[in-house]
Amino acid sequence: MEIMQVKDELTVTRRVDGLKTASLRVLVDGKGGLVVAVDTVGAHPGNWVFTVSGSAARHALDDKAITTDLTIGGIIDHWDDDGDREVRPEEGAGHDQTKAQRSANNRKAA
């Protein structure tokens, strides 16, 4: 699993049958590269997420017939990696939440 940031939604009008109608997101990886992932959690641009990759990416989906090797497993509300980086919802990890939800999340994550 890796931590990445959602850059944007990806609109695809023509796709292989194996992708069905899966929502897709463009993510920025740790090196600044762009990757595409199936979004099962409704992530928005700016959200920090963790991803599931390889054959396990299919197991993160309700429909195992969807062809993917990268799936968003969840939206990160908070993490602190020993001072190198700390992310909280007000910094983009949960920008679609109301102030009350953000306040509640900060209390839970602290």
C-alpha positions as a Python dict, from the first residue, in 0.01 Angstrom:
ca = {
    (1, 'M'): (0, 0, 0),
    (2, 'E'): (109, 354, -68),
    (3, 'I'): (-2, 703, 27),
    (4, 'M'): (-88, 927, -270),
    (5, 'Q'): (-278, 1248, -340),
    (6, 'V'): (-575, 1275, -574),
    (7, 'K'): (-497, 1517, -855),
    (8, 'D'): (-824, 1497, -1049),
    (9, 'E'): (-1114, 1285, -1168),
    (10, 'L'): (-1053, 1099, -1492),
    (11, 'T'): (-1334, 1101, -1747),
    (12, 'V'): (-1315, 816, -1996),
    (13, 'T'): (-1591, 770, -2251),
    (14, 'R'): (-1445, 461, -2418),
    (15, 'R'): (-1293, 189, -2206),
    (16, 'V'): (-1228, -183, -2201),
    (17, 'D'): (-1516, -399, -2081),
    (18, 'G'): (-1318, -504, -1774),
    (19, 'L'): (-1336, -155, -1626),
    (20, 'K'): (-1717, -149, -1652),
    (21, 'T'): (-1835, 186, -1507),
    (22, 'A'): (-1571, 216, -1234),
    (23, 'S'): (-1487, 571, -1120),
    (24, 'L'): (-1128, 659, -1199),
    (25, 'R'): (-894, 913, -1037),
    (26, 'V'): (-555, 1052, -1135),
    (27, 'L'): (-317, 1025, -839),
    (28, 'V'): (26, 1174, -772),
    (29, 'D'): (270, 920, -631),
    (30, 'G'): (561, 987, -395),
    (31, 'K'): (796, 1071, -681),
    (32, 'G'): (555, 1314, -849),
    (33, 'G'): (448, 1068, -1116),
    (34, 'L'): (88, 1030, -1229),
    (35, 'V'): (-103, 703, -1194),
    (36, 'V'): (-466, 604, -1245),
    (37, 'A'): (-666, 418, -980),
    (38, 'V'): (-1018, 285, -943),
    (39, 'D'): (-1199, 491, -679),
    (40, 'T'): (-1431, 297, -449),
    (41, 'V'): (-1459, 560, -175),
    (42, 'G'): (-1551, 885, -354),
    (43, 'A'): (-1219, 1066, -322),
    (44, 'H'): (-1197, 1426, -444),
    (45, 'P'): (-904, 1628, -583),
    (46, 'G'): (-674, 1721, -297),
    (47, 'N'): (-762, 1419, -82),
    (48, 'W'): (-477, 1210, 53),
    (49, 'V'): (-554, 841, 5),
    (50, 'F'): (-397, 502, 54),
    (51, 'T'): (-392, 262, -236),
    (52, 'V'): (-404, -115, -272),
    (53, 'S'): (-202, -248, -565),
    (54, 'G'): (-138, -564, -761),
    (55, 'S'): (-378, -856, -744),
    (56, 'A'): (-502, -731, -404),
    (57, 'A'): (-651, -425, -581),
    (58, 'R'): (-934, -641, -714),
    (59, 'H'): (-1011, -776, -369),
    (60, 'A'): (-1075, -420, -248),
    (61, 'L'): (-1370, -399, -490),
    (62, 'D'): (-1722, -531, -449),
    (63, 'D'): (-1710, -652, -811),
    (64, 'K'): (-1407, -880, -853),
    (65, 'A'): (-1459, -882, -1231),
    (66, 'I'): (-1330, -523, -1264),
    (67, 'T'): (-983, -521, -1417),
    (68, 'T'): (-749, -310, -1202),
    (69, 'D'): (-409, -323, -1041),
    (70, 'L'): (-454, -3, -835),
    (71, 'T'): (-753, 78, -613),
    (72, 'I'): (-808, 358, -363),
    (73, 'G'): (-862, 182, -31),
    (74, 'G'): (-950, 485, 180),
    (75, 'I'): (-931, 860, 234),
    (76, 'I'): (-675, 961, 498),
    (77, 'D'): (-803, 1194, 769),
    (78, 'H'): (-470, 1238, 947),
    (79, 'W'): (-119, 1102, 957),
    (80, 'D'): (213, 1212, 1101),
    (81, 'D'): (527, 1048, 968),
    (82, 'D'): (771, 1156, 1241),
    (83, 'G'): (773, 1524, 1155),
    (84, 'D'): (843, 1494, 784),
    (85, 'R'): (478, 1545, 693),
    (86, 'E'): (157, 1592, 883),
    (87, 'V'): (-179, 1609, 709),
    (88, 'R'): (-511, 1704, 860),
    (89, 'P'): (-847, 1745, 687),
    (90, 'E'): (-825, 2126, 675),
    (91, 'E'): (-510, 2087, 461),
    (92, 'G'): (-695, 1905, 187),
    (93, 'A'): (-746, 1552, 310),
    (94, 'G'): (-1117, 1609, 367),
    (95, 'H'): (-1199, 1933, 187),
    (96, 'D'): (-1550, 1816, 105),
    (97, 'Q'): (-1647, 1778, 469),
    (98, 'T'): (-1841, 2035, 668),
    (99, 'K'): (-1669, 2229, 948),
    (100, 'A'): (-1853, 2021, 1207),
    (101, 'Q'): (-1732, 1697, 1048),
    (102, 'R'): (-1377, 1831, 1029),
    (103, 'S'): (-1387, 1930, 1394),
    (104, 'A'): (-1513, 1584, 1487),
    (105, 'N'): (-1245, 1418, 1272),
    (106, 'N'): (-969, 1626, 1433),
    (107, 'R'): (-1084, 1517, 1779),
    (108, 'K'): (-1092, 1151, 1672),
    (109, 'A'): (-755, 1162, 1495),
    (110, 'A'): (-566, 1352, 1764),
}
